[in-house]
Amino acid sequence: MQIAKVIGNIWATRKETSLTGLKLLIVQPINILDNDKPIGEPVVAADIIGAGTGETVIIAVGSTARVAAGSMDTAVDATVVGIVDDKEFDADLL
């Protein structure tokens, strides 16, 4: 799993049938230990929990993302599986 920031939405009226009914978000993976600094490129993620723009989320990737979205046959590489309410870590352990 990864932590990401929701930065936008994607709308697609024509898409693979396994994506029907799924909300699609643009998410930017971030490093929560470095002031939420972006990591890599933004990705499109299926949203199964109702996240919104600006929220920090947990995303599952790969086969786990497909299972979370409902089926191994679902055409997704990333799925939003949680919304981060808060974070806490011990800087001395880093």
Protein Blocks (a to p, Z undefined) as FASTA:
>chain_A
ZZdddfbdcddfbdcfklgoiacdddddddfkngoiaehjadddddfkopaehiacddde
hjllmmmnopakbccfbdcfbdcfbdcddfklZZ
